[in-house]
Amino acid sequence: MYASRTHLRVTLYRAFSCIYSRSKAAKSEIITVQLLQSYCLPFVLYTVEAVSLSSANCHVMENCINRPLYRIFGFCDNLEFLRSCIGLDYVEVLSQRKYSRFIDGLIGDARYFN
């Protein structure tokens, strides 16, 4: 698991650095956050699907998202408030929502065939 966490961090930070370096010209934090959600968050969610979500793994995934937020907005006293303002849920909530959509899709497909 350690190797996969390290690989996740490297991949996520590489993607974010590329996005961040190109979005600095726009001078809009919201655009950078949207790009973070669109391009970098799927790396975290795919990893959550592949491994069991223990509290230690969840903490690692949260840090992978929090560090780019600190870089975008600078030092932030209340990260929970910032995440609620930009509409960025926690990894556990996002993974549960994704799982629920998957199950709902299976149930919808089962109704279609009955």
SEMARPA-151111 format. One line per 5 residues: number of its first residue (from 0); their letters; for each residue x, y, z of N, C-alpha, C. Coordinates in steps of 0.2 Angstrom, whole numbers, plus 5000, padded with zeros to 4 digits. Layout:
N
NUM> a> X Y Z X Y Z X Y Z ~ ...
end
This chain:
114
0> myasr> 5004 4994 5000 5000 5000 5000 5004 5006 5000 ~ 5010 5006 5003 5014 5012 5004 5017 5014 4997 ~ 5018 5009 4993 5021 5011 4986 5015 5014 4982 ~ 5009 5012 4983 5003 5015 4979 5002 5022 4981 ~ 5002 5023 4988 5001 5029 4990 5006 5034 4988
5> thlrv> 5013 5032 4987 5018 5036 4985 5017 5038 4978 ~ 5015 5033 4974 5014 5034 4967 5008 5038 4966 ~ 5003 5038 4970 4997 5042 4969 4999 5049 4970 ~ 5003 5051 4976 5005 5057 4977 5009 5060 4972 ~ 5014 5056 4969 5018 5059 4964 5014 5061 4957
10> tlyra> 5009 5056 4956 5005 5057 4950 5000 5063 4951 ~ 4997 5064 4957 4993 5069 4958 4996 5076 4958 ~ 5002 5076 4962 5006 5083 4962 5009 5085 4955 ~ 5011 5080 4951 5013 5081 4945 5008 5084 4940 ~ 5002 5081 4941 4996 5084 4937 4994 5091 4939
15> fsciy> 4994 5092 4946 4992 5098 4949 4997 5104 4947 ~ 5004 5102 4948 5009 5107 4946 5008 5109 4939 ~ 5007 5105 4934 5006 5107 4927 5000 5111 4927 ~ 4994 5110 4930 4988 5114 4930 4990 5121 4933 ~ 4993 5121 4939 4994 5127 4942 4999 5131 4939
20> srska> 5004 5129 4936 5008 5133 4932 5005 5136 4926 ~ 5000 5133 4923 4997 5136 4917 4991 5141 4919 ~ 4988 5139 4925 4982 5143 4927 4984 5150 4931 ~ 4990 5150 4933 4993 5157 4936 4991 5163 4932 ~ 4992 5162 4925 4990 5168 4921 4983 5170 4921
25> aksei> 4978 5165 4923 4971 5167 4923 4970 5171 4930 ~ 4974 5170 4935 4974 5174 4941 4967 5173 4944 ~ 4964 5167 4944 4958 5165 4947 4959 5159 4951 ~ 4958 5159 4957 4958 5153 4961 4952 5148 4960 ~ 4947 5151 4958 4941 5146 4956 4942 5142 4950
30> itvql> 4945 5145 4945 4947 5141 4939 4952 5136 4941 ~ 4957 5137 4945 4962 5132 4947 4958 5127 4951 ~ 4954 5128 4955 4950 5123 4959 4946 5119 4955 ~ 4943 5122 4950 4939 5118 4945 4943 5113 4941 ~ 4949 5115 4939 4953 5111 4936 4956 5105 4940
35> lqsyc> 4957 5107 4947 4959 5102 4952 4954 5097 4952 ~ 4948 5099 4953 4942 5094 4954 4941 5090 4947 ~ 4942 5093 4942 4941 5089 4935 4947 5084 4933 ~ 4953 5086 4935 4959 5082 4932 4962 5078 4938 ~ 4962 5081 4944 4966 5078 4949 4962 5074 4954
40> lpfvl> 4956 5076 4955 4952 5072 4960 4950 5065 4957 ~ 4950 5064 4951 4949 5057 4949 4954 5052 4951 ~ 4961 5054 4951 4966 5050 4953 4965 5048 4960 ~ 4962 5052 4965 4961 5050 4971 4955 5045 4972 ~ 4950 5047 4968 4944 5042 4968 4945 5035 4965
45> ytvea> 4949 5035 4960 4951 5028 4958 4955 5024 4963 ~ 4960 5028 4966 4963 5024 4971 4959 5022 4977 ~ 4954 5026 4979 4949 5024 4984 4946 5018 4982 ~ 4944 5017 4976 4940 5011 4973 4945 5005 4974 ~ 4951 5006 4973 4956 5000 4972 4958 4998 4979
50> vslss> 4958 5002 4984 4960 5000 4991 4955 5001 4996 ~ 4955 4997 5001 4950 4998 5007 4952 5005 5010 ~ 4946 5008 5012 4947 5015 5015 4948 5015 5022 ~ 4954 5014 5025 4955 5014 5032 4956 5021 5034 ~ 4956 5023 5040 4957 5030 5042 4963 5032 5040
55> anchv> 4969 5028 5040 4975 5031 5038 4975 5032 5031 ~ 4972 5028 5027 4972 5029 5019 4968 5035 5018 ~ 4962 5036 5022 4958 5042 5021 4962 5048 5022 ~ 4966 5048 5027 4970 5054 5029 4975 5056 5024 ~ 4978 5050 5021 4983 5052 5016 4979 5055 5010
60> menci> 4973 5052 5008 4970 5055 5002 4968 5062 5004 ~ 4966 5064 5010 4964 5071 5011 4970 5075 5011 ~ 4975 5073 5013 4981 5077 5012 4983 5078 5005 ~ 4982 5073 5001 4984 5074 4994 4979 5080 4991 ~ 4973 5081 4993 4969 5086 4991 4970 5093 4995
65> nrply> 4972 5093 5001 4973 5099 5005 4979 5102 5003 ~ 4984 5099 5001 4991 5102 4999 4990 5107 4993 ~ 4987 5105 4988 4985 5109 4982 4981 5115 4984 ~ 4976 5114 4989 4972 5120 4991 4976 5125 4995 ~ 4981 5123 4999 4985 5127 5002 4989 5131 4997
70> rifgf> 4992 5128 4992 4996 5131 4987 4992 5136 4983 ~ 4985 5135 4982 4981 5139 4978 4979 5145 4982 ~ 4977 5144 4988 4974 5150 4992 4980 5153 4997 ~ 4985 5150 4997 4990 5152 5002 4988 5149 5009 ~ 4991 5152 5014 4989 5149 5021 4982 5150 5023
75> cdnle> 4979 5145 5025 4971 5145 5027 4970 5143 5034 ~ 4967 5147 5038 4966 5145 5045 4960 5140 5045 ~ 4955 5140 5041 4950 5135 5042 4949 5132 5035 ~ 4952 5126 5034 4951 5122 5028 4944 5120 5027 ~ 4941 5118 5033 4934 5115 5032 4929 5120 5029
80> flrsc> 4930 5127 5031 4926 5132 5028 4927 5133 5021 ~ 4934 5133 5019 4936 5134 5013 4933 5129 5008 ~ 4934 5123 5010 4931 5117 5006 4923 5117 5006 ~ 4920 5120 5011 4913 5120 5010 4911 5126 5005 ~ 4915 5131 5005 4913 5137 5001 4915 5135 4993
85> igldy> 4920 5131 4992 4921 5129 4985 4917 5123 4983 ~ 4914 5120 4988 4910 5114 4986 4914 5108 4985 ~ 4919 5107 4989 4924 5101 4988 4923 5097 4994 ~ 4919 5091 4993 4918 5087 4999 4924 5083 5001 ~ 4924 5079 5006 4929 5075 5009 4929 5069 5005
90> vevls> 4935 5065 5005 4936 5059 5001 4931 5054 5003 ~ 4930 5053 5009 4925 5048 5011 4918 5049 5008 ~ 4916 5055 5009 4909 5057 5006 4909 5056 4998 ~ 4914 5058 4995 4914 5057 4988 4914 5050 4986 ~ 4918 5046 4989 4918 5039 4988 4911 5035 4989
95> qrkys> 4908 5037 4995 4902 5035 4996 4897 5037 4991 ~ 4897 5043 4989 4892 5045 4984 4893 5042 4977 ~ 4900 5040 4975 4901 5037 4969 4899 5029 4970 ~ 4900 5026 4976 4897 5020 4977 4890 5019 4976 ~ 4886 5024 4979 4879 5024 4979 4876 5025 4972
100> rfidg> 4880 5029 4968 4878 5030 4961 4879 5023 4957 ~ 4884 5020 4959 4885 5013 4955 4880 5008 4957 ~ 4878 5008 4963 4873 5003 4966 4866 5005 4962 ~ 4865 5012 4962 4858 5014 4959 4858 5012 4952 ~ 4864 5013 4948 4864 5011 4941 4863 5003 4941
105> ligda> 4866 4999 4945 4864 4992 4945 4857 4991 4946 ~ 4854 4994 4951 4847 4993 4952 4843 4995 4946 ~ 4844 5001 4943 4841 5003 4937 4841 4998 4932 ~ 4847 4995 4931 4848 4991 4925 4844 4984 4927 ~ 4844 4982 4933 4840 4976 4935 4833 4977 4933
110> ryfn> 4830 4983 4935 4823 4985 4933 4822 4985 4926 ~ 4826 4987 4922 4826 4987 4915 4825 4980 4912 ~ 4828 4975 4915 4828 4968 4912 4822 4964 4915 ~ 4819 4967 4920 4813 4963 4923 4807 4965 4920
end
